[in-house]
Amino acid sequence: MRKKTKQLSLLMLVLLLSFMTACSNTEESNSEGSETDKPEKVSLKLTTGNTSSAIYALGGGYAQVIEKELPGSKVTVVGSAGYGENAILVATQQADIGTTSGKNADASFKDKPELKETLAYISTGHQNLQHVVATAESGIKTFDDLKGKKVSVGEPGSGTELVSKSLLAAYGMNYEDIKPEYLSFTESVDAIQNNRVDAILITTLLPNPGILSLATQKDLVFLEVDAEHVKKLSEDFGGRFVDAKIPAGIYDGQTEEILTAGSPAGYVVHKEMSEEIAYNLTKIFIENAPDVEKVHPAASQWTKENALLGTDFPYHPGAVKYYKEIGIWDDRIDGAYE
């Protein structure tokens, strides 16, 4: 009898252990399944512009929502000289996401043009608007008045500097007609504030914080870029510029809207980025724009309508997957491709 009881107890113990093992395996399997369903964690570097620029602040907002939507991920925003350096950093995989254009990439890769082929869009977003700003005391009222004046044209090789050169050319001028100063956004604002330059040319999203501050301290003049000259500028940039406006009242003392040139900012990644990561970055860019808008109002332009305006590079397969999923890929601008 005791022997049977002992055997029965042993059998029950074996069954209990088997049951516990099965439960453990099921939980582990479920856990593995849920982990598979989670978006891939990422560690990324996002390159934008000068650390005091609006694009840097906007990049910080994008980094925040990436980390929020991809728990456990880490995104570092790095300062740069702008579009030209961004193209180099992403192409050489020293950064993962950056803002640039085909014109800037061409200039940056003139010795290694094959590097341009490594870049791919995830989206185009806000418009960068050309600001041509002079102090009222300088007497500058037209582009022709810039001749012989000290003019900040942007950091060497930056997006601003390339646009400045082409914009002057559209008006029949070059650097020999002015006294060019190669200054960053911060340096430009400081220089005009302290009368070390007479005018500044800045390609920036709206509003530019430096000009906002400057306008509260000095009387400013904003030079218009009319449709004829926007067209000439755009021809030099492969059709990238369009007619745009700085609405009245953006800056102190600016009571009328200003005609100018605008171009959609292209957000690019390396073509070898995984499809999953590119898909998630694109999805976050579009769907979490309202959160980024709390950091900078330019994110209000991160829309489905503005996402497919890029023609300088192919769109990454992960981005294309997202745009097809939400049914807008067929609405892309002529010339946009995968």
Short mmCIF file of the C-alpha atoms (twelve columns), coordinates in Angstrom:
data_MODEL
# 
_entry.id   MODEL 
# 
loop_
_atom_site.group_PDB 
_atom_site.id 
_atom_site.type_symbol 
_atom_site.label_atom_id 
_atom_site.label_alt_id 
_atom_site.label_comp_id 
_atom_site.label_asym_id 
_atom_site.label_seq_id 
_atom_site.Cartn_x 
_atom_site.Cartn_y 
_atom_site.Cartn_z 
_atom_site.pdbx_PDB_model_num 
ATOM 1   C CA . MET A 1   0.000  0.000   0.000   1 
ATOM 2   C CA . ARG A 2   2.783  2.371   0.987   1 
ATOM 3   C CA . LYS A 3   4.588  1.468   -2.220  1 
ATOM 4   C CA . LYS A 4   1.514  2.365   -4.328  1 
ATOM 5   C CA . THR A 5   1.076  5.652   -2.475  1 
ATOM 6   C CA . LYS A 6   4.739  6.505   -3.032  1 
ATOM 7   C CA . GLN A 7   4.432  5.677   -6.757  1 
ATOM 8   C CA . LEU A 8   1.270  7.771   -7.027  1 
ATOM 9   C CA . SER A 9   2.964  10.764  -5.370  1 
ATOM 10  C CA . LEU A 10  5.936  10.452  -7.706  1 
ATOM 11  C CA . LEU A 11  3.637  10.358  -10.720 1 
ATOM 12  C CA . MET A 12  1.797  13.468  -9.556  1 
ATOM 13  C CA . LEU A 13  5.118  15.278  -9.070  1 
ATOM 14  C CA . VAL A 14  6.218  14.368  -12.603 1 
ATOM 15  C CA . LEU A 15  2.916  15.615  -14.022 1 
ATOM 16  C CA . LEU A 16  3.152  18.847  -12.057 1 
ATOM 17  C CA . LEU A 17  6.691  19.532  -13.279 1 
ATOM 18  C CA . SER A 18  5.651  18.785  -16.852 1 
ATOM 19  C CA . PHE A 19  2.730  21.208  -16.550 1 
ATOM 20  C CA . MET A 20  4.961  23.956  -15.142 1 
ATOM 21  C CA . THR A 21  7.521  23.466  -17.915 1 
ATOM 22  C CA . ALA A 22  4.811  23.662  -20.568 1 
ATOM 23  C CA . CYS A 23  3.441  26.882  -19.074 1 
ATOM 24  C CA . SER A 24  6.925  28.355  -18.944 1 
ATOM 25  C CA . ASN A 25  7.575  27.465  -22.582 1 
ATOM 26  C CA . THR A 26  4.232  28.970  -23.603 1 
ATOM 27  C CA . GLU A 27  4.970  32.220  -21.788 1 
ATOM 28  C CA . GLU A 28  8.433  32.367  -23.335 1 
ATOM 29  C CA . SER A 29  6.977  31.710  -26.759 1 
ATOM 30  C CA . ASN A 30  4.344  34.414  -26.269 1 
ATOM 31  C CA . SER A 31  7.005  36.781  -25.019 1 
ATOM 32  C CA . GLU A 32  9.157  36.097  -28.073 1 
ATOM 33  C CA . GLY A 33  6.176  36.627  -30.308 1 
ATOM 34  C CA . SER A 34  5.354  39.978  -28.743 1 
ATOM 35  C CA . GLU A 35  8.985  41.075  -29.030 1 
ATOM 36  C CA . THR A 36  8.896  40.209  -32.718 1 
ATOM 37  C CA . ASP A 37  5.839  42.407  -33.160 1 
ATOM 38  C CA . LYS A 38  7.532  45.408  -31.555 1 
ATOM 39  C CA . PRO A 39  9.269  48.002  -33.778 1 
ATOM 40  C CA . GLU A 40  13.030 47.625  -33.958 1 
ATOM 41  C CA . LYS A 41  14.960 49.658  -31.373 1 
ATOM 42  C CA . VAL A 42  17.354 52.080  -32.992 1 
ATOM 43  C CA . SER A 43  20.368 54.189  -32.118 1 
ATOM 44  C CA . LEU A 44  20.514 57.065  -34.575 1 
ATOM 45  C CA . LYS A 45  22.280 60.327  -35.297 1 
ATOM 46  C CA . LEU A 46  20.241 63.113  -36.878 1 
ATOM 47  C CA . THR A 47  22.231 65.899  -38.557 1 
ATOM 48  C CA . THR A 48  20.515 69.244  -39.102 1 
ATOM 49  C CA . GLY A 49  22.284 72.623  -39.015 1 
ATOM 50  C CA . ASN A 50  23.898 75.161  -36.747 1 
ATOM 51  C CA . THR A 51  22.996 74.484  -33.109 1 
ATOM 52  C CA . SER A 52  21.216 77.850  -32.836 1 
ATOM 53  C CA . SER A 53  19.214 77.362  -36.035 1 
ATOM 54  C CA . ALA A 54  15.530 76.589  -36.336 1 
ATOM 55  C CA . ILE A 55  16.270 73.325  -38.177 1 
ATOM 56  C CA . TYR A 56  18.305 72.142  -35.195 1 
ATOM 57  C CA . ALA A 57  15.343 72.781  -32.892 1 
ATOM 58  C CA . LEU A 58  13.052 70.998  -35.333 1 
ATOM 59  C CA . GLY A 59  15.432 68.036  -35.395 1 
ATOM 60  C CA . GLY A 60  15.276 67.923  -31.612 1 
ATOM 61  C CA . GLY A 61  11.499 67.617  -31.766 1 
ATOM 62  C CA . TYR A 62  11.735 64.804  -34.319 1 
ATOM 63  C CA . ALA A 63  14.263 62.987  -32.131 1 
ATOM 64  C CA . GLN A 64  11.889 63.180  -29.163 1 
ATOM 65  C CA . VAL A 65  8.981  61.568  -31.005 1 
ATOM 66  C CA . ILE A 66  11.203 58.829  -32.460 1 
ATOM 67  C CA . GLU A 67  12.315 57.887  -28.954 1 
ATOM 68  C CA . LYS A 68  8.704  58.029  -27.769 1 
ATOM 69  C CA . GLU A 69  7.348  55.819  -30.550 1 
ATOM 70  C CA . LEU A 70  10.287 53.389  -30.564 1 
ATOM 71  C CA . PRO A 71  10.815 52.674  -26.830 1 
ATOM 72  C CA . GLY A 72  14.406 51.962  -25.901 1 
ATOM 73  C CA . SER A 73  15.729 53.867  -28.920 1 
ATOM 74  C CA . LYS A 74  18.263 56.688  -28.701 1 
ATOM 75  C CA . VAL A 75  18.455 59.587  -31.158 1 
ATOM 76  C CA . THR A 76  21.276 62.130  -30.981 1 
ATOM 77  C CA . VAL A 77  20.854 65.458  -32.774 1 
ATOM 78  C CA . VAL A 78  24.155 66.817  -34.061 1 
ATOM 79  C CA . GLY A 79  24.954 70.305  -35.289 1 
ATOM 80  C CA . SER A 80  26.486 70.846  -38.722 1 
ATOM 81  C CA . ALA A 81  27.316 73.478  -41.318 1 
ATOM 82  C CA . GLY A 82  24.068 72.600  -43.088 1 
ATOM 83  C CA . TYR A 83  22.961 70.752  -46.209 1 
ATOM 84  C CA . GLY A 84  26.420 70.240  -47.688 1 
ATOM 85  C CA . GLU A 85  27.928 68.675  -44.592 1 
ATOM 86  C CA . ASN A 86  24.723 66.719  -43.934 1 
ATOM 87  C CA . ALA A 87  25.012 65.020  -47.318 1 
ATOM 88  C CA . ILE A 88  28.557 63.921  -46.489 1 
ATOM 89  C CA . LEU A 89  27.666 62.692  -43.000 1 
ATOM 90  C CA . VAL A 90  24.745 60.542  -44.174 1 
ATOM 91  C CA . ALA A 91  26.504 59.221  -47.296 1 
ATOM 92  C CA . THR A 92  29.512 58.140  -45.227 1 
ATOM 93  C CA . GLN A 93  27.214 56.743  -42.513 1 
ATOM 94  C CA . GLN A 94  28.518 59.090  -39.843 1 
ATOM 95  C CA . ALA A 95  24.883 60.147  -39.419 1 
ATOM 96  C CA . ASP A 96  21.653 58.284  -40.142 1 
ATOM 97  C CA . ILE A 97  19.176 61.038  -41.027 1 
ATOM 98  C CA . GLY A 98  19.856 64.470  -42.476 1 
ATOM 99  C CA . THR A 99  18.426 67.357  -44.450 1 
ATOM 100 C CA . THR A 100 19.982 68.060  -47.830 1 
ATOM 101 C CA . SER A 101 19.346 68.641  -51.532 1 
ATOM 102 C CA . GLY A 102 20.712 67.346  -54.806 1 
ATOM 103 C CA . LYS A 103 22.532 70.623  -55.534 1 
ATOM 104 C CA . ASN A 104 24.310 70.495  -52.186 1 
ATOM 105 C CA . ALA A 105 25.131 66.818  -52.614 1 
ATOM 106 C CA . ASP A 106 26.598 67.509  -56.060 1 
ATOM 107 C CA . ALA A 107 28.803 70.247  -54.622 1 
ATOM 108 C CA . SER A 108 29.874 68.133  -51.660 1 
ATOM 109 C CA . PHE A 109 30.652 65.074  -53.767 1 
ATOM 110 C CA . LYS A 110 32.362 66.727  -56.728 1 
ATOM 111 C CA . ASP A 111 35.422 64.518  -56.155 1 
ATOM 112 C CA . LYS A 112 33.348 61.399  -55.389 1 
ATOM 113 C CA . PRO A 113 30.048 61.791  -57.290 1 
ATOM 114 C CA . GLU A 114 29.162 58.143  -56.645 1 
ATOM 115 C CA . LEU A 115 28.411 59.017  -53.011 1 
ATOM 116 C CA . LYS A 116 25.248 60.810  -54.109 1 
ATOM 117 C CA . GLU A 117 23.854 57.425  -55.141 1 
ATOM 118 C CA . THR A 118 23.872 56.316  -51.482 1 
ATOM 119 C CA . LEU A 119 21.188 58.803  -50.435 1 
ATOM 120 C CA . ALA A 120 17.434 58.192  -50.356 1 
ATOM 121 C CA . TYR A 121 14.455 60.250  -49.201 1 
ATOM 122 C CA . ILE A 122 12.121 59.302  -46.422 1 
ATOM 123 C CA . SER A 123 10.156 62.532  -46.891 1 
ATOM 124 C CA . THR A 124 10.121 66.155  -47.877 1 
ATOM 125 C CA . GLY A 125 8.676  68.453  -45.251 1 
ATOM 126 C CA . HIS A 126 8.623  72.153  -44.439 1 
ATOM 127 C CA . GLN A 127 9.622  74.823  -46.923 1 
ATOM 128 C CA . ASN A 128 12.888 76.699  -46.494 1 
ATOM 129 C CA . LEU A 129 12.315 80.344  -47.371 1 
ATOM 130 C CA . GLN A 130 14.905 82.777  -48.648 1 
ATOM 131 C CA . HIS A 131 15.386 85.758  -46.322 1 
ATOM 132 C CA . VAL A 132 17.290 88.740  -47.689 1 
ATOM 133 C CA . VAL A 133 17.504 91.165  -44.783 1 
ATOM 134 C CA . ALA A 134 19.177 94.568  -44.473 1 
ATOM 135 C CA . THR A 135 19.067 97.287  -41.849 1 
ATOM 136 C CA . ALA A 136 17.072 100.384 -42.712 1 
ATOM 137 C CA . GLU A 137 20.116 102.522 -41.935 1 
ATOM 138 C CA . SER A 138 22.149 100.737 -44.648 1 
ATOM 139 C CA . GLY A 139 20.030 102.338 -47.368 1 
ATOM 140 C CA . ILE A 140 19.590 98.966  -49.106 1 
ATOM 141 C CA . LYS A 141 16.192 98.640  -50.799 1 
ATOM 142 C CA . THR A 142 16.925 96.482  -53.869 1 
ATOM 143 C CA . PHE A 143 19.341 93.736  -54.891 1 
ATOM 144 C CA . ASP A 144 21.279 96.270  -56.932 1 
ATOM 145 C CA . ASP A 145 21.893 98.193  -53.698 1 
ATOM 146 C CA . LEU A 146 23.863 95.226  -52.350 1 
ATOM 147 C CA . LYS A 147 26.775 96.066  -54.666 1 
ATOM 148 C CA . GLY A 148 29.821 97.142  -52.710 1 
ATOM 149 C CA . LYS A 149 28.188 96.225  -49.392 1 
ATOM 150 C CA . LYS A 150 29.268 93.710  -46.773 1 
ATOM 151 C CA . VAL A 151 26.856 90.785  -47.123 1 
ATOM 152 C CA . SER A 152 26.755 87.563  -45.142 1 
ATOM 153 C CA . VAL A 153 26.174 84.716  -47.595 1 
ATOM 154 C CA . GLY A 154 26.319 81.739  -45.192 1 
ATOM 155 C CA . GLU A 155 28.950 79.264  -44.078 1 
ATOM 156 C CA . PRO A 156 31.182 77.944  -46.895 1 
ATOM 157 C CA . GLY A 157 29.553 74.975  -48.640 1 
ATOM 158 C CA . SER A 158 26.313 75.264  -46.682 1 
ATOM 159 C CA . GLY A 159 22.889 75.199  -48.324 1 
ATOM 160 C CA . THR A 160 22.517 78.886  -47.587 1 
ATOM 161 C CA . GLU A 161 25.833 79.735  -49.257 1 
ATOM 162 C CA . LEU A 162 25.015 77.796  -52.431 1 
ATOM 163 C CA . VAL A 163 21.614 79.454  -52.682 1 
ATOM 164 C CA . SER A 164 23.144 82.874  -52.017 1 
ATOM 165 C CA . LYS A 165 25.560 82.443  -54.915 1 
ATOM 166 C CA . SER A 166 22.804 81.326  -57.298 1 
ATOM 167 C CA . LEU A 167 20.386 84.016  -56.118 1 
ATOM 168 C CA . LEU A 168 22.924 86.751  -56.787 1 
ATOM 169 C CA . ALA A 169 23.553 85.200  -60.209 1 
ATOM 170 C CA . ALA A 170 19.813 85.354  -60.935 1 
ATOM 171 C CA . TYR A 171 20.111 89.116  -60.466 1 
ATOM 172 C CA . GLY A 172 23.209 89.313  -62.675 1 
ATOM 173 C CA . MET A 173 25.662 89.557  -59.795 1 
ATOM 174 C CA . ASN A 174 28.443 87.518  -58.218 1 
ATOM 175 C CA . TYR A 175 30.657 87.663  -55.147 1 
ATOM 176 C CA . GLU A 176 32.953 90.172  -56.841 1 
ATOM 177 C CA . ASP A 177 30.087 92.695  -56.787 1 
ATOM 178 C CA . ILE A 178 29.747 92.524  -53.006 1 
ATOM 179 C CA . LYS A 179 31.989 92.059  -49.985 1 
ATOM 180 C CA . PRO A 180 31.002 88.501  -48.976 1 
ATOM 181 C CA . GLU A 181 31.199 87.343  -45.377 1 
ATOM 182 C CA . TYR A 182 30.933 83.579  -44.800 1 
ATOM 183 C CA . LEU A 183 29.014 83.448  -41.533 1 
ATOM 184 C CA . SER A 184 26.695 81.020  -39.773 1 
ATOM 185 C CA . PHE A 185 23.111 81.985  -38.883 1 
ATOM 186 C CA . THR A 186 24.150 83.072  -35.396 1 
ATOM 187 C CA . GLU A 187 27.189 84.958  -36.627 1 
ATOM 188 C CA . SER A 188 25.135 86.642  -39.359 1 
ATOM 189 C CA . VAL A 189 22.540 87.971  -36.942 1 
ATOM 190 C CA . ASP A 190 25.228 89.141  -34.528 1 
ATOM 191 C CA . ALA A 191 27.142 90.837  -37.343 1 
ATOM 192 C CA . ILE A 192 24.170 92.784  -38.672 1 
ATOM 193 C CA . GLN A 193 23.133 93.657  -35.138 1 
ATOM 194 C CA . ASN A 194 26.553 95.180  -34.515 1 
ATOM 195 C CA . ASN A 195 26.859 96.810  -37.962 1 
ATOM 196 C CA . ARG A 196 29.694 94.553  -39.136 1 
ATOM 197 C CA . VAL A 197 27.658 93.622  -42.216 1 
ATOM 198 C CA . ASP A 198 24.991 95.543  -44.096 1 
ATOM 199 C CA . ALA A 199 22.786 92.621  -45.143 1 
ATOM 200 C CA . ILE A 200 22.364 88.899  -44.637 1 
ATOM 201 C CA . LEU A 201 21.159 86.152  -46.975 1 
ATOM 202 C CA . ILE A 202 19.662 83.221  -45.079 1 
ATOM 203 C CA . THR A 203 17.775 80.162  -46.293 1 
ATOM 204 C CA . THR A 204 15.683 79.116  -43.322 1 
ATOM 205 C CA . LEU A 205 12.382 77.772  -42.145 1 
ATOM 206 C CA . LEU A 206 9.813  80.203  -40.832 1 
ATOM 207 C CA . PRO A 207 10.139 82.013  -38.499 1 
ATOM 208 C CA . ASN A 208 13.877 82.318  -37.986 1 
ATOM 209 C CA . PRO A 209 14.551 82.893  -34.254 1 
ATOM 210 C CA . GLY A 210 17.601 85.083  -34.878 1 
ATOM 211 C CA . ILE A 211 15.695 87.410  -37.190 1 
ATOM 212 C CA . LEU A 212 12.766 87.445  -34.760 1 
ATOM 213 C CA . SER A 213 15.085 88.785  -32.077 1 
ATOM 214 C CA . LEU A 214 16.887 91.149  -34.440 1 
ATOM 215 C CA . ALA A 215 13.608 92.713  -35.605 1 
ATOM 216 C CA . THR A 216 12.791 93.775  -32.048 1 
ATOM 217 C CA . GLN A 217 16.048 95.728  -31.851 1 
ATOM 218 C CA . LYS A 218 16.558 97.197  -35.330 1 
ATOM 219 C CA . ASP A 219 14.471 98.533  -38.191 1 
ATOM 220 C CA . LEU A 220 14.812 95.965  -40.961 1 
ATOM 221 C CA . VAL A 221 14.219 95.884  -44.696 1 
ATOM 222 C CA . PHE A 222 13.239 92.588  -46.383 1 
ATOM 223 C CA . LEU A 223 14.117 92.375  -50.085 1 
ATOM 224 C CA . GLU A 224 11.585 90.587  -52.260 1 
ATOM 225 C CA . VAL A 225 12.452 87.827  -54.720 1 
ATOM 226 C CA . ASP A 226 9.868  88.091  -57.494 1 
ATOM 227 C CA . ALA A 227 8.529  85.277  -59.671 1 
ATOM 228 C CA . GLU A 228 10.942 86.013  -62.547 1 
ATOM 229 C CA . HIS A 229 13.983 85.587  -60.332 1 
ATOM 230 C CA . VAL A 230 12.529 82.609  -58.449 1 
ATOM 231 C CA . LYS A 231 12.281 80.890  -61.823 1 
ATOM 232 C CA . LYS A 232 15.925 81.689  -62.650 1 
ATOM 233 C CA . LEU A 233 17.040 80.445  -59.233 1 
ATOM 234 C CA . SER A 234 14.989 77.277  -59.585 1 
ATOM 235 C CA . GLU A 235 16.502 76.480  -62.988 1 
ATOM 236 C CA . ASP A 236 19.905 76.405  -61.316 1 
ATOM 237 C CA . PHE A 237 18.601 73.940  -58.730 1 
ATOM 238 C CA . GLY A 238 16.795 71.477  -60.972 1 
ATOM 239 C CA . GLY A 239 13.360 73.015  -60.445 1 
ATOM 240 C CA . ARG A 240 13.515 72.824  -56.651 1 
ATOM 241 C CA . PHE A 241 12.399 76.387  -55.863 1 
ATOM 242 C CA . VAL A 242 8.833  77.686  -56.032 1 
ATOM 243 C CA . ASP A 243 7.133  81.040  -55.478 1 
ATOM 244 C CA . ALA A 244 6.558  81.560  -51.768 1 
ATOM 245 C CA . LYS A 245 5.636  84.268  -49.276 1 
ATOM 246 C CA . ILE A 246 6.661  85.402  -45.825 1 
ATOM 247 C CA . PRO A 247 3.242  86.344  -44.399 1 
ATOM 248 C CA . ALA A 248 2.792  89.835  -43.010 1 
ATOM 249 C CA . GLY A 249 3.434  90.227  -39.304 1 
ATOM 250 C CA . ILE A 250 5.878  87.350  -38.889 1 
ATOM 251 C CA . TYR A 251 8.598  89.762  -37.777 1 
ATOM 252 C CA . ASP A 252 8.337  93.044  -35.866 1 
ATOM 253 C CA . GLY A 253 7.830  95.961  -38.231 1 
ATOM 254 C CA . GLN A 254 7.116  93.677  -41.201 1 
ATOM 255 C CA . THR A 255 3.625  94.913  -42.044 1 
ATOM 256 C CA . GLU A 256 3.356  93.479  -45.562 1 
ATOM 257 C CA . GLU A 257 3.869  90.001  -46.998 1 
ATOM 258 C CA . ILE A 258 7.204  89.418  -48.706 1 
ATOM 259 C CA . LEU A 259 7.482  87.557  -51.996 1 
ATOM 260 C CA . THR A 260 10.393 85.126  -51.935 1 
ATOM 261 C CA . ALA A 261 11.689 81.726  -53.028 1 
ATOM 262 C CA . GLY A 262 10.845 78.528  -51.169 1 
ATOM 263 C CA . SER A 263 12.058 74.951  -51.399 1 
ATOM 264 C CA . PRO A 264 10.867 71.783  -49.652 1 
ATOM 265 C CA . ALA A 265 13.397 70.398  -47.169 1 
ATOM 266 C CA . GLY A 266 14.435 66.846  -48.019 1 
ATOM 267 C CA . TYR A 267 15.008 64.353  -45.197 1 
ATOM 268 C CA . VAL A 268 17.360 61.625  -46.375 1 
ATOM 269 C CA . VAL A 269 18.852 58.389  -45.069 1 
ATOM 270 C CA . HIS A 270 21.444 55.963  -46.421 1 
ATOM 271 C CA . LYS A 271 20.008 53.570  -48.985 1 
ATOM 272 C CA . GLU A 272 21.325 50.626  -46.919 1 
ATOM 273 C CA . MET A 273 19.166 51.538  -43.908 1 
ATOM 274 C CA . SER A 274 16.850 48.615  -43.152 1 
ATOM 275 C CA . GLU A 275 13.382 48.788  -44.667 1 
ATOM 276 C CA . GLU A 276 11.794 48.442  -41.229 1 
ATOM 277 C CA . ILE A 277 13.661 51.386  -39.723 1 
ATOM 278 C CA . ALA A 278 13.031 53.611  -42.755 1 
ATOM 279 C CA . TYR A 279 9.342  52.652  -42.682 1 
ATOM 280 C CA . ASN A 280 9.041  53.542  -38.989 1 
ATOM 281 C CA . LEU A 281 10.921 56.819  -39.373 1 
ATOM 282 C CA . THR A 282 8.646  57.835  -42.252 1 
ATOM 283 C CA . LYS A 283 5.492  56.853  -40.372 1 
ATOM 284 C CA . ILE A 284 6.602  58.813  -37.299 1 
ATOM 285 C CA . PHE A 285 7.578  61.830  -39.443 1 
ATOM 286 C CA . ILE A 286 4.079  62.116  -40.888 1 
ATOM 287 C CA . GLU A 287 1.850  60.870  -38.081 1 
ATOM 288 C CA . ASN A 288 3.603  62.582  -35.156 1 
ATOM 289 C CA . ALA A 289 4.097  65.968  -36.787 1 
ATOM 290 C CA . PRO A 290 1.607  67.631  -34.367 1 
ATOM 291 C CA . ASP A 291 3.901  66.687  -31.469 1 
ATOM 292 C CA . VAL A 292 6.945  68.155  -33.243 1 
ATOM 293 C CA . GLU A 293 4.927  71.291  -34.007 1 
ATOM 294 C CA . LYS A 294 4.929  72.012  -30.264 1 
ATOM 295 C CA . VAL A 295 8.706  72.423  -30.565 1 
ATOM 296 C CA . HIS A 296 8.657  74.413  -33.826 1 
ATOM 297 C CA . PRO A 297 5.683  75.559  -35.960 1 
ATOM 298 C CA . ALA A 298 7.374  74.516  -39.220 1 
ATOM 299 C CA . ALA A 299 6.403  70.907  -38.461 1 
ATOM 300 C CA . SER A 300 2.845  71.871  -39.394 1 
ATOM 301 C CA . GLN A 301 4.092  71.460  -42.971 1 
ATOM 302 C CA . TRP A 302 5.086  67.816  -42.379 1 
ATOM 303 C CA . THR A 303 2.018  66.583  -44.222 1 
ATOM 304 C CA . LYS A 304 1.027  63.904  -46.699 1 
ATOM 305 C CA . GLU A 305 0.656  66.642  -49.312 1 
ATOM 306 C CA . ASN A 306 4.247  67.839  -48.837 1 
ATOM 307 C CA . ALA A 307 5.912  64.455  -48.313 1 
ATOM 308 C CA . LEU A 308 6.370  63.470  -51.947 1 
ATOM 309 C CA . LEU A 309 7.878  66.610  -53.504 1 
ATOM 310 C CA . GLY A 310 11.447 65.292  -53.764 1 
ATOM 311 C CA . THR A 311 13.078 64.616  -57.121 1 
ATOM 312 C CA . ASP A 312 16.795 64.781  -56.293 1 
ATOM 313 C CA . PHE A 313 17.073 61.247  -54.859 1 
ATOM 314 C CA . PRO A 314 15.025 58.039  -54.929 1 
ATOM 315 C CA . TYR A 315 12.626 57.350  -52.068 1 
ATOM 316 C CA . HIS A 316 13.782 54.590  -49.735 1 
ATOM 317 C CA . PRO A 317 11.838 51.296  -50.127 1 
ATOM 318 C CA . GLY A 318 10.712 51.550  -46.486 1 
ATOM 319 C CA . ALA A 319 9.276  55.006  -47.127 1 
ATOM 320 C CA . VAL A 320 7.607  53.859  -50.345 1 
ATOM 321 C CA . LYS A 321 6.028  50.979  -48.428 1 
ATOM 322 C CA . TYR A 322 4.471  53.446  -45.981 1 
ATOM 323 C CA . TYR A 323 3.231  55.823  -48.683 1 
ATOM 324 C CA . LYS A 324 1.661  52.974  -50.634 1 
ATOM 325 C CA . GLU A 325 0.098  51.681  -47.425 1 
ATOM 326 C CA . ILE A 326 -1.673 54.997  -46.813 1 
ATOM 327 C CA . GLY A 327 -2.572 55.325  -50.505 1 
ATOM 328 C CA . ILE A 328 -0.646 58.452  -51.563 1 
ATOM 329 C CA . TRP A 329 2.354  57.130  -53.509 1 
ATOM 330 C CA . ASP A 330 0.540  57.617  -56.817 1 
ATOM 331 C CA . ASP A 331 0.023  61.309  -55.908 1 
ATOM 332 C CA . ARG A 332 3.779  62.035  -55.856 1 
ATOM 333 C CA . ILE A 333 5.182  64.956  -57.833 1 
ATOM 334 C CA . ASP A 334 6.365  64.269  -61.380 1 
ATOM 335 C CA . GLY A 335 9.966  63.122  -61.145 1 
ATOM 336 C CA . ALA A 336 9.709  61.497  -57.706 1 
ATOM 337 C CA . TYR A 337 10.836 57.882  -57.945 1 
ATOM 338 C CA . GLU A 338 11.822 54.800  -55.952 1 
# 
